[in-house]
Structure formats: structure tokens, C-alpha cells
Amino acid sequence: QGESGVRYRVRWQDGHETIFSPSAGSVRVLSEEPAQG
């Protein structure tokens, strides 16, 4: 059985790469209220 999940590969300006693979429950979603004018 294969592993499912999300992975993000980031290539930095200096040329090195980092792979982020968040674990379940580690996401924190913030929403911004629209500016009232």
C-alpha cells in the first residue's frame, strides 16, 4: 500500500532544496476578514 500525502519542494535562491511534508493535523489555516472601507 502506497503512502499518500502532500509534499512541497522549495528551491531556495542559493540553490539548495528543502522538502516539506506536513503530518496529519499540523495545518493551521488562518482567514483574514476583508477590509471594511
Summary of the structure (lengths in Angstrom):
residues: 37
radius of gyration: 16.0
end to end distance: 52.7
largest distance: 52.7
contacts: 26
relative contact order: 0.24
helix: 0%
strand: 22%
